Amino acid sequence: MDLFADTASNSHAPLAYRMRPRSLEDYIGQAALVGPDMPLRQMVESGVVRSMILWGPPGVGKTTLAEILAHGCDAHLEQLSAVMAGVKDIREVVERARHHQASERQTVMFLDEIHRLNKSQQDALLPHVESGLLTLIGATTENPSFEVNSALLSRARVYVLKALDEEDLIEVLTRALRDEVNGLGTRQIDASRETLTRIARAASGDARRALGLLETACDFVRREPDAQGGTREILEDSSLEAVLGHQASSFDKQGDDYYDLLSAIHKSVRSSRPDAALLYMARFMDGGGDPLDVVRRLAAIASEDVGNADPRALPLTIAAWDAYLRLGDYEGQRAIAHAAIHLAIAPKSNAIDTAWKEARAFVRQQPHFGVPVYLRNAPTTLMKELGMGEGYRYAHNEPNGYPAGTAHNAWPEELPVQQFYRPTQYGGEKRFAEIERWRRELDDHADRHTPDAQS
């Protein structure tokens, strides 16, 4: 259906379709793109639209925006969905674009779900976008930097559309109730702001979903006589129960939301924000995310971000993991929350993570060093005769349980000594730092009193 077709022909279309804005003046949200002096408004005002990719969640107006841009620039609009389109469809669009180019009219190709185009389809599109025969407007809910090849991406500007906020959605709903041509205005339905707020929250930033919920909820309005002898329709909270039900905070398990939520959990714990960590965990799990994905991330956090500042962190997290597997989902989620709160509250240190990265980088630069002879294993007589293991000092037989002296520092002789692990002054690592300083003092004392040092 044509967005700019006669309204009467769309009388049986869903409310969400009928209420789609026809101009930027009617467009709600995305002020950073369509507001005064903003880039997409400037395109319409200049009459020239450039290739772009509109990246954002469902129901924020990507398709509508593309149609407004094409109409505002008096361009011929071709619409394809990457789910169904093939190379043949793209070629047919190219042929029609050549026809319009002959009459000096721009062709805008709107490609919905552009992330679903395979490489050959993207390659077929590329030369025509590059030549300017086609102006591409792609729409995607997925990160285009991962889903669109770099050649095509370099020829299109990416604009990020955001989920509509609560106030935007309330305005969308209010317009639909008042609009007598495209909306529900002729019914003069009474709805309180609180009721519209409930619908807006249930829609989670999706205008299409909000209008769909409103349209269905209006089938359950309460009717009562009015002062003029007619009937008054009232949309109440009770009318919403059958429509809204339980609203799970679902998300695409294969999309960016999955990784964004795990990232938010990790960074909230790292930043010592337990309430924020619980918020994102609840969003993740309530939306159908696997709790084991969360506890795996927590186990990584225990070493990466807490480390020896709280040596209990890792075993406690592993215990929570085990508890989830033993208790089942409902009780097990509480165990995972237990671990997350502990990690968030615990003192933080990334000394282990830093030490391990430095050690690996050092080994890549010095890959062929040998193990000191006194540290080598000597399970046979021949190996003992060759001196392997000779000079090794068994720590438990040494004073203080420590073989003091730099001559027995377990470091390869041919390599410069490096310090990878540098304990912080936070939590348990403060004690680790004190122990390290004490052992260095034992080393210095032992080195000063060796025969070589005295000579």
C-alpha positions as CSV (number, residue, x, y, z in Angstrom):
1,M,0.0,0.0,0.0
2,D,1.1,3.5,-0.8
3,L,1.6,5.7,2.2
4,F,0.5,8.8,0.2
5,A,-2.5,7.1,-1.5
6,D,-6.0,8.4,-0.8
7,T,-7.0,7.8,2.8
8,A,-10.3,6.2,1.8
9,S,-8.5,3.3,0.1
10,N,-6.7,2.6,3.4
11,S,-9.9,2.6,5.6
12,H,-9.5,-1.1,6.4
13,A,-5.8,-0.9,7.1
14,P,-4.5,-1.4,10.7
15,L,-4.5,1.7,12.8
16,A,-0.7,1.7,12.9
17,Y,-0.6,2.0,9.1
18,R,-3.3,4.6,8.8
19,M,-1.5,6.8,11.4
20,R,1.9,6.8,9.7
21,P,2.9,10.4,9.2
22,R,3.0,11.9,5.7
23,S,5.5,14.7,6.4
24,L,8.4,15.5,8.8
25,E,6.0,17.9,10.5
26,D,3.9,15.0,11.6
27,Y,6.8,12.7,12.4
28,I,7.3,12.0,16.1
29,G,10.7,11.3,17.6
30,Q,14.2,11.3,16.1
31,A,14.7,15.0,16.7
32,A,18.4,14.6,16.2
33,L,17.8,13.6,12.6
34,V,14.6,15.4,11.5
35,G,14.5,18.5,13.8
36,P,15.3,22.0,12.6
37,D,18.7,22.1,10.8
38,M,19.2,18.4,11.3
39,P,20.6,16.3,8.4
40,L,17.5,14.5,7.1
41,R,15.4,17.6,7.3
42,Q,18.0,19.5,5.3
43,M,17.9,16.8,2.6
44,V,14.2,17.3,2.2
45,E,14.6,21.1,2.2
46,S,17.3,20.9,-0.4
47,G,15.4,18.4,-2.6
48,V,18.3,15.9,-2.7
49,V,18.4,12.7,-0.7
50,R,21.7,10.8,-0.3
51,S,22.3,7.1,0.2
52,M,21.9,6.0,3.8
53,I,21.3,3.2,6.2
54,L,18.7,3.7,8.9
55,W,19.6,1.6,11.9
56,G,17.2,1.2,14.8
57,P,14.8,-1.0,16.6
58,P,11.4,-2.0,15.2
59,G,8.6,0.5,15.1
60,V,10.6,3.7,15.2
61,G,9.6,4.9,11.7
62,K,12.4,3.7,9.4
63,T,10.2,2.8,6.5
64,T,8.0,5.9,7.0
65,L,11.0,8.1,7.1
66,A,12.3,6.7,3.8
67,E,9.0,7.3,2.1
68,I,8.8,10.9,3.4
69,L,12.4,11.5,2.2
70,A,11.6,10.2,-1.3
71,H,8.3,12.0,-1.5
72,G,9.8,15.3,-0.2
73,C,12.5,15.1,-2.8
74,D,10.1,14.2,-5.6
75,A,12.0,11.0,-6.3
76,H,10.7,7.8,-7.7
77,L,10.5,5.2,-4.9
78,E,11.2,1.5,-5.3
79,Q,10.6,-0.7,-2.2
80,L,12.1,-4.2,-1.7
81,S,12.4,-6.4,1.3
82,A,15.7,-8.3,1.5
83,V,13.9,-11.3,2.9
84,M,12.2,-11.9,-0.5
85,A,14.3,-10.0,-3.0
86,G,16.9,-11.6,-5.2
87,V,19.4,-10.4,-7.8
88,K,16.6,-10.6,-10.4
89,D,14.5,-8.1,-8.4
90,I,17.4,-5.7,-8.1
91,R,18.1,-5.9,-11.8
92,E,14.4,-5.0,-12.6
93,V,14.7,-2.0,-10.2
94,V,17.9,-0.9,-12.0
95,E,16.1,-1.0,-15.4
96,R,13.2,1.1,-14.1
97,A,15.8,3.5,-12.6
98,R,17.4,4.0,-16.0
99,H,14.0,4.9,-17.4
100,H,13.5,7.5,-14.7
101,Q,17.1,8.7,-15.1
102,A,16.3,9.5,-18.7
103,S,13.7,12.0,-17.5
104,E,16.1,13.4,-14.9
105,R,14.2,12.0,-12.0
106,Q,16.1,10.5,-9.0
107,T,15.3,6.9,-8.0
108,V,15.3,6.0,-4.3
109,M,15.5,2.3,-3.5
110,F,14.3,1.5,-0.1
111,L,15.6,-1.9,1.0
112,D,14.0,-3.2,4.2
113,E,16.1,-5.5,6.4
114,I,19.2,-4.9,4.3
115,H,21.2,-7.0,6.7
116,R,19.6,-10.1,5.2
117,L,21.1,-9.5,1.7
118,N,23.8,-12.0,0.9
119,K,27.2,-11.0,-0.5
120,S,26.2,-11.6,-4.2
121,Q,23.1,-9.5,-3.8
122,Q,25.1,-6.7,-2.2
123,D,27.7,-6.9,-4.9
124,A,24.9,-6.6,-7.5
125,L,23.7,-3.5,-5.9
126,L,27.0,-1.8,-5.4
127,P,27.9,-0.4,-8.9
128,H,24.5,1.2,-9.3
129,V,24.7,2.9,-5.9
130,E,28.3,4.0,-6.7
131,S,27.3,5.5,-10.1
132,G,24.3,7.3,-8.5
133,L,21.7,5.5,-10.6
134,L,20.2,4.3,-7.4
135,T,20.0,6.2,-4.1
136,L,19.9,3.5,-1.5
137,I,18.0,3.8,1.8
138,G,18.5,0.6,3.7
139,A,16.7,-0.2,7.0
140,T,18.1,-2.6,9.5
141,T,17.6,-3.6,13.2
142,E,21.1,-5.1,13.2
143,N,24.5,-3.4,13.4
144,P,25.3,-2.6,9.8
145,S,29.1,-2.7,10.5
146,F,28.7,-6.5,11.0
147,E,25.9,-7.2,8.4
148,V,26.7,-4.9,5.4
149,N,29.9,-5.3,3.4
150,S,32.4,-2.5,3.8
151,A,32.2,-1.5,0.1
152,L,28.5,-0.8,0.3
153,L,28.8,0.7,3.8
154,S,31.4,3.2,2.6
155,R,28.9,4.6,0.1
156,A,26.1,5.2,2.6
157,R,25.8,7.3,5.7
158,V,24.6,5.4,8.7
159,Y,21.9,7.2,10.8
160,V,20.9,5.7,14.1
161,L,17.3,5.8,15.1
162,K,16.4,5.4,18.8
163,A,13.4,3.7,20.4
164,L,10.7,6.2,21.1
165,D,10.5,7.4,24.7
166,E,7.3,7.3,26.8
167,E,6.3,10.9,26.0
168,D,6.7,10.3,22.3
169,L,4.5,7.2,22.4
170,I,1.8,9.0,24.5
171,E,1.7,11.7,21.8
172,V,1.4,9.0,19.1
173,L,-1.5,7.4,21.0
174,T,-3.2,10.8,21.7
175,R,-3.1,11.7,18.0
176,A,-4.6,8.4,17.1
177,L,-7.5,9.0,19.5
178,R,-8.2,12.5,18.2
179,D,-7.6,12.0,14.4
180,E,-11.1,11.7,12.8
181,V,-9.8,10.9,9.3
182,N,-7.1,8.2,9.9
183,G,-7.5,7.5,13.5
184,L,-10.2,6.8,16.1
185,G,-11.4,10.3,16.5
186,T,-15.0,9.8,15.4
187,R,-15.5,7.4,18.3
188,Q,-14.5,10.2,20.8
189,I,-13.0,7.6,23.2
190,D,-12.0,8.9,26.7
191,A,-8.7,7.6,27.9
192,S,-6.7,8.9,30.9
193,R,-3.0,9.7,30.7
194,E,-2.4,6.8,33.1
195,T,-4.0,4.4,30.7
196,L,-2.0,5.7,27.7
197,T,1.1,5.5,29.9
198,R,0.5,1.8,30.5
199,I,0.2,1.2,26.8
200,A,3.3,3.2,26.0
201,R,5.3,1.3,28.6
202,A,4.1,-2.0,27.2
203,A,5.1,-1.0,23.7
204,S,8.8,-0.7,24.7
205,G,9.6,2.2,22.3
206,D,7.7,0.7,19.4
207,A,5.1,3.0,17.9
208,R,3.6,0.3,15.7
209,R,3.1,-2.0,18.7
210,A,1.7,0.9,20.8
211,L,-1.0,1.6,18.1
212,G,-1.7,-2.0,17.7
213,L,-2.3,-2.4,21.4
214,L,-4.5,0.7,21.4
215,E,-6.6,-0.5,18.5
216,T,-7.2,-3.9,20.2
217,A,-7.9,-2.3,23.6
218,C,-10.6,-0.1,22.1
219,D,-12.5,-3.2,21.3
220,F,-12.9,-3.6,25.1
221,V,-14.0,-0.1,26.0
222,R,-16.8,0.5,28.6
223,R,-19.9,2.2,27.2
224,E,-22.2,4.4,29.1
225,P,-24.9,7.0,28.2
226,D,-23.7,10.6,27.9
227,A,-25.6,13.8,28.7
228,Q,-26.7,14.2,25.0
229,G,-28.5,10.9,25.0
230,G,-25.7,9.2,23.1
231,T,-23.1,6.7,24.1
232,R,-19.8,7.5,25.7
233,E,-16.8,5.2,25.2
234,I,-14.3,5.0,28.0
235,L,-10.9,3.2,27.8
236,E,-10.0,2.1,31.3
237,D,-7.2,0.1,32.8
238,S,-9.5,-2.8,33.2
239,S,-9.9,-2.8,29.4
240,L,-6.1,-3.3,29.0
241,E,-5.8,-6.5,31.1
242,A,-7.0,-8.8,28.3
243,V,-4.8,-7.0,25.8
244,L,-1.5,-6.5,27.7
245,G,-1.4,-9.6,29.9
246,H,2.1,-10.4,31.0
247,Q,4.6,-8.3,29.1
248,A,7.9,-10.1,28.9
249,S,10.8,-7.9,28.0
250,S,11.8,-10.0,25.0
251,F,14.7,-9.2,22.7
252,D,16.5,-10.8,19.7
253,K,18.8,-13.5,21.1
254,Q,20.9,-13.2,17.9
255,G,21.0,-9.4,17.7
256,D,22.8,-6.5,19.3
257,D,20.5,-6.4,22.3
258,Y,21.9,-9.8,23.5
259,Y,25.4,-8.5,23.6
260,D,24.4,-5.0,24.8
261,L,22.7,-6.5,27.8
262,L,25.6,-8.7,28.7
263,S,27.9,-5.8,28.3
264,A,25.7,-3.7,30.6
265,I,25.7,-6.4,33.2
266,H,29.5,-6.7,33.0
267,K,30.1,-2.9,33.2
268,S,27.6,-2.4,36.0
269,V,29.4,-5.0,38.1
270,R,32.8,-3.7,37.2
271,S,31.6,-0.2,38.2
272,S,30.3,-1.5,41.6
273,R,26.7,-0.8,40.8
274,P,24.7,-3.8,42.1
275,D,21.3,-2.4,41.4
276,A,22.1,-1.6,37.8
277,A,23.6,-5.1,37.4
278,L,20.3,-6.7,38.8
279,L,18.3,-4.5,36.4
280,Y,20.0,-5.6,33.3
281,M,20.1,-9.2,34.5
282,A,16.4,-9.2,35.1
283,R,15.8,-7.7,31.6
284,F,18.1,-10.3,30.1
285,M,16.5,-13.3,31.8
286,D,12.9,-12.0,31.6
287,G,13.4,-11.6,27.9
288,G,14.4,-15.2,27.4
289,G,18.1,-14.9,27.7
290,D,19.9,-18.0,29.1
291,P,20.9,-17.4,32.8
292,L,24.0,-19.6,32.2
293,D,25.2,-16.9,29.8
294,V,25.1,-14.5,32.7
295,V,26.9,-16.7,35.2
296,R,29.6,-17.4,32.6
297,R,30.1,-13.7,32.3
298,L,30.2,-13.4,36.1
299,A,32.9,-16.1,36.3
300,A,35.0,-14.0,33.9
301,I,34.4,-10.9,35.9
302,A,35.5,-12.7,39.1
303,S,39.1,-13.0,37.7
304,E,39.1,-10.0,35.3
305,D,37.7,-7.3,37.5
306,V,37.8,-8.5,41.1
307,G,40.7,-10.9,41.1
308,N,42.7,-11.2,44.3
309,A,41.1,-8.1,45.8
310,D,38.5,-10.6,46.9
311,P,39.8,-14.2,46.5
312,R,36.3,-15.5,47.4
313,A,34.8,-14.1,44.3
314,L,35.6,-16.8,41.8
315,P,34.7,-19.8,44.1
316,L,31.5,-18.1,45.1
317,T,30.5,-17.6,41.4
318,I,31.3,-21.2,40.5
319,A,29.2,-22.2,43.5
320,A,26.3,-20.1,42.1
321,W,26.8,-21.7,38.7
322,D,26.6,-25.1,40.4
323,A,23.6,-24.1,42.4
324,Y,21.7,-23.0,39.3
325,L,22.3,-26.4,37.7
326,R,21.2,-28.2,40.9
327,L,18.2,-26.1,41.9
328,G,16.7,-25.3,38.6
329,D,15.8,-22.0,37.0
330,Y,13.6,-20.2,39.5
331,E,15.8,-20.8,42.6
332,G,18.9,-20.9,40.6
333,Q,18.4,-17.3,39.3
334,R,18.5,-16.1,42.8
335,A,21.9,-17.8,43.3
336,I,23.2,-16.0,40.2
337,A,21.9,-12.7,41.6
338,H,23.7,-13.6,44.9
339,A,27.0,-13.9,43.0
340,A,26.4,-10.7,41.0
341,I,25.7,-8.6,44.1
342,H,28.9,-10.0,45.8
343,L,31.0,-9.2,42.7
344,A,29.5,-5.7,42.4
345,I,30.1,-4.9,46.1
346,A,33.6,-6.5,46.3
347,P,36.8,-4.4,45.9
348,K,38.1,-4.4,42.4
349,S,41.4,-5.2,40.8
350,N,42.4,-6.0,37.3
351,A,45.9,-6.9,38.3
352,I,45.4,-10.5,37.3
353,D,44.0,-9.6,33.9
354,T,46.9,-7.1,33.3
355,A,49.5,-9.6,34.4
356,W,48.2,-12.4,32.2
357,K,48.1,-10.1,29.1
358,E,51.6,-8.9,29.8
359,A,52.9,-12.4,30.3
360,R,51.4,-13.6,27.0
361,A,52.7,-10.6,25.1
362,F,56.2,-11.1,26.6
363,V,56.2,-14.8,25.6
364,R,55.2,-13.9,22.0
365,Q,58.3,-11.7,21.8
366,Q,60.6,-14.4,23.5
367,P,59.1,-17.7,22.3
368,H,62.1,-20.0,22.6
369,F,63.5,-19.6,26.1
370,G,64.3,-22.7,28.1
371,V,63.3,-23.9,31.5
372,P,66.2,-23.6,34.1
373,V,67.9,-26.9,34.7
374,Y,67.0,-27.0,38.4
375,L,63.3,-26.7,37.6
376,R,63.2,-29.5,35.1
377,N,61.7,-32.9,35.8
378,A,64.1,-35.8,36.3
379,P,62.1,-39.0,36.4
380,T,65.0,-41.2,35.1
381,T,68.6,-41.9,36.2
382,L,70.0,-40.5,33.0
383,M,68.2,-37.3,33.4
384,K,69.5,-37.0,37.0
385,E,73.0,-37.7,35.8
386,L,72.6,-34.9,33.3
387,G,71.9,-32.5,36.2
388,M,68.2,-32.0,35.7
389,G,66.6,-31.0,38.9
390,E,69.9,-30.4,40.6
391,G,69.9,-27.4,42.9
392,Y,66.2,-27.3,43.3
393,R,65.2,-26.1,46.8
394,Y,62.0,-27.5,48.2
395,A,60.1,-24.5,49.5
396,H,58.5,-26.3,52.5
397,N,61.9,-27.2,53.9
398,E,63.1,-23.5,53.7
399,P,62.8,-20.9,56.4
400,N,59.5,-19.0,56.1
401,G,58.5,-21.6,53.5
402,Y,60.3,-19.6,50.8
403,P,63.6,-20.3,48.9
404,A,65.0,-16.8,49.2
405,G,67.5,-15.2,46.8
406,T,67.3,-14.1,43.2
407,A,69.5,-17.0,42.1
408,H,66.4,-19.2,42.8
409,N,63.8,-17.0,41.3
410,A,62.6,-19.6,38.8
411,W,63.3,-17.2,35.9
412,P,65.1,-18.3,32.7
413,E,68.7,-17.1,32.9
414,E,68.7,-15.8,29.3
415,L,65.7,-13.5,29.8
416,P,65.5,-10.1,31.6
417,V,63.4,-10.5,34.8
418,Q,59.9,-9.0,34.4
419,Q,57.2,-8.2,36.9
420,F,53.8,-9.0,35.5
421,Y,51.7,-9.2,38.6
422,R,51.5,-6.0,40.5
423,P,48.9,-6.3,43.4
424,T,46.9,-3.2,44.1
425,Q,46.1,-1.7,47.5
426,Y,42.4,-2.8,47.3
427,G,40.8,-5.5,49.4
428,G,42.8,-8.8,49.8
429,E,45.4,-7.6,47.3
430,K,46.7,-5.1,49.9
431,R,47.8,-8.2,51.9
432,F,49.2,-9.8,48.8
433,A,51.3,-6.6,48.2
434,E,52.6,-6.8,51.8
435,I,53.7,-10.4,51.3
436,E,55.4,-9.6,48.0
437,R,57.4,-6.8,49.7
438,W,58.4,-9.0,52.6
439,R,59.6,-11.7,50.2
440,R,61.6,-9.2,48.2
441,E,63.3,-8.2,51.5
442,L,64.1,-11.9,52.1
443,D,65.6,-12.0,48.6
444,D,67.7,-8.9,49.2
445,H,69.0,-10.3,52.5
446,A,69.8,-13.7,51.0
447,D,71.7,-12.1,48.1
448,R,73.7,-9.9,50.4
449,H,74.8,-13.0,52.4
450,T,75.7,-15.4,49.6
451,P,79.4,-16.2,49.1
452,D,79.4,-14.4,45.7
453,A,78.0,-11.2,47.3
454,Q,80.5,-11.3,50.2
455,S,83.4,-11.7,47.7
